[in-house]
Amino acid sequence: MGSRLSAAHHDGILLLTLESDDGFPRLERRILAEIEAQVAKLAGTHELAGAVITGTDRAFAVGAEISELANLTPASAVEFARRGQSVMRAVANSAKPIIAATRGYCMGGGFDLALACHARIASSDAVFAHPGGSLGIITGWGGTQRLPRLIGRGRALDMLVTGRRLDAREAFAYGLVHKIADESVVAEAIEQARTIARRIDSRLNSTRG
């Protein structure tokens, strides 16, 4: 079932929603390209102050498309890893805030995408994991660097090697999630993006003055 990315504007904040027919969005090559294009659009317009990335009620995103992974050769696997890294860097390096609003499962490459965002707000049923560790594979999209910076080397190693899942409360206690919200998770993320954008703008204006 193909995944989709929809875009909408909410009073100066770009809302990007990952969708799929089964409720479990996957980060196909096409979706990665669309995310990168939207991040470039965010950078190139004064009408948008920040962005929120979210998914469905069931999942933020559950990683790469398995059928695409199954067809990778050693050479194309390297290219695929670099492609994902490029998209995650674009998100992480955005001069405007990009917030992840996570509900349900946030797994694998989807977890990498959330880690690349500047902040993460989660519903109480959110679950975070890199399950590849239990399958003998490891993420190639930057999670091995970003996760330890957020929660510490030991905890990150445990998650990456064993595939252990963190629920929302553990994620909040570890500092991975900045706030737990339920029905208002997307609204909270939009407000967080606005708040950060206002502070950035205020500091820039004071520096210019």
C-alpha positions in Angstrom: 0.0 0.0 0.0 1.6 3.2 -1.1 2.3 6.0 1.3 1.5 9.7 0.7 2.6 13.1 2.0 0.0 15.9 2.3 0.9 19.5 3.0 -1.3 22.3 4.5 -0.7 25.7 5.9 -1.9 26.6 9.4 -1.3 30.4 10.0 2.3 30.4 8.9 3.2 26.8 9.9 3.6 24.1 7.3 1.9 20.8 8.4 3.2 17.8 6.6 1.2 14.6 7.2 2.4 11.1 6.3 -0.5 8.9 5.3 -1.2 5.4 4.0 -4.2 3.2 3.4 -3.3 0.8 6.3 -2.4 3.6 8.7 1.3 2.8 8.8 3.2 5.3 6.5 6.5 4.1 5.1 9.4 6.3 3.9 9.6 5.2 0.3 12.1 6.9 -1.9 9.4 9.0 -3.4 8.2 10.2 0.1 11.8 11.0 1.1 12.1 13.2 -2.1 8.8 14.9 -1.2 9.9 15.7 2.3 13.1 17.2 1.1 11.2 19.3 -1.4 8.9 20.6 1.3 11.8 21.5 3.6 13.4 23.4 0.7 10.0 25.2 0.2 10.0 26.1 3.9 13.4 27.6 3.6 12.5 29.6 0.5 9.4 31.4 1.6 8.8 34.2 4.2 5.1 33.1 4.5 6.1 30.0 6.6 7.8 30.3 10.0 8.2 26.6 10.7 6.8 23.2 10.1 5.2 20.2 11.8 5.6 16.6 10.6 3.0 14.1 11.7 1.5 10.7 10.7 -1.7 8.8 11.3 -3.3 7.9 14.6 -1.7 4.5 14.3 1.9 5.5 13.3 4.1 8.5 12.7 6.1 6.3 10.3 7.3 2.7 10.4 10.5 3.0 8.4 11.5 2.3 4.9 9.4 0.3 2.4 10.4 -3.3 2.8 10.0 -4.1 -0.9 12.5 -1.4 -1.7 15.0 -2.7 0.8 14.6 -6.3 -0.5 15.8 -5.2 -3.9 18.9 -3.3 -2.8 22.3 -4.4 -4.0 25.5 -3.4 -2.0 26.0 -0.4 -4.2 22.4 0.7 -4.2 22.2 0.2 -0.4 24.9 2.7 0.1 23.1 5.2 -2.2 19.9 4.6 -0.4 21.6 5.3 3.0 23.1 8.5 1.7 19.8 9.6 0.3 18.1 9.1 3.6 20.9 10.9 5.4 20.6 13.8 3.0 16.9 14.2 3.8 17.5 13.9 7.6 20.3 16.5 7.4 17.9 18.9 5.5 15.4 18.6 8.3 18.0 18.9 11.1 19.7 21.8 9.5 16.6 23.8 8.8 16.9 27.4 10.0 13.2 27.3 10.8 11.9 24.9 13.5 10.5 21.6 12.4 8.6 19.7 15.1 7.6 16.0 15.1 4.0 15.2 16.3 4.1 11.5 17.0 1.2 9.2 17.6 1.3 5.4 17.7 4.4 3.7 16.3 7.5 5.7 15.4 9.9 3.0 14.1 13.1 2.6 12.2 13.5 5.3 9.5 10.4 7.0 10.9 12.2 7.3 14.3 15.3 8.7 12.4 13.0 11.4 10.9 11.6 12.3 14.3 15.1 12.4 15.7 16.1 14.8 13.0 13.3 17.2 14.0 14.1 20.0 16.4 11.6 18.8 19.0 9.2 15.9 19.5 5.7 16.0 21.0 4.0 12.7 21.5 0.7 11.2 22.4 0.5 8.9 25.4 0.3 5.9 23.1 3.4 6.7 21.1 6.1 4.0 20.9 9.7 4.6 19.7 12.1 1.9 18.5 14.8 0.9 16.1 13.6 -2.7 15.5 16.4 -3.5 13.0 18.7 -4.4 15.8 16.7 -7.5 16.6 17.0 -8.4 12.9 20.8 -8.0 12.6 20.6 -4.7 10.8 21.1 -1.1 11.9 19.8 2.3 10.7 21.8 4.2 8.2 19.9 7.5 8.3 21.7 9.2 11.2 19.9 7.7 14.2 23.1 6.1 15.5 24.5 9.6 16.1 21.3 11.6 17.0 19.9 9.2 19.5 22.9 9.0 21.8 23.1 12.8 21.8 19.5 13.0 23.1 19.3 10.1 25.6 22.9 9.1 26.3 25.2 6.5 24.9 24.2 3.6 27.1 20.4 4.0 26.6 20.9 4.5 22.9 23.1 1.4 22.5 20.4 -0.6 24.3 17.7 0.5 21.9 19.9 0.1 18.8 21.2 -3.3 19.6 18.2 -5.0 21.2 15.4 -3.2 19.4 13.8 -2.3 22.7 10.8 -0.1 22.6 10.3 3.1 24.6 6.8 4.2 25.5 5.9 7.9 25.7 6.5 8.2 29.4 10.0 6.6 29.2 10.8 8.8 26.1 9.8 11.9 28.1 11.8 10.8 31.1 14.8 10.2 28.8 14.5 13.7 27.2 13.6 12.2 23.9 10.1 13.7 23.9 9.6 17.3 25.0 5.9 17.0 25.9 3.2 14.4 26.1 -0.2 15.4 24.7 -3.1 13.3 23.5 -5.8 14.6 21.2 -4.0 18.0 21.0 -0.6 16.6 19.9 -0.7 18.2 16.4 -2.0 21.5 17.8 0.7 21.4 20.5 3.4 20.9 17.9 2.1 23.7 15.8 2.1 26.0 18.8 5.6 24.9 19.7 6.8 25.7 16.2 5.3 29.1 16.4 6.8 29.8 19.8 10.3 28.8 18.6 9.9 30.8 15.4 8.9 33.9 17.4 11.9 33.6 19.7 14.3 33.2 16.7 12.7 36.2 15.0 13.0 38.2 18.3 16.6 37.4 18.7 17.4 38.3 15.1 15.6 41.6 15.4 17.5 42.4 18.6 20.8 41.6 17.0 20.0 43.8 14.0 19.0 46.6 16.3 
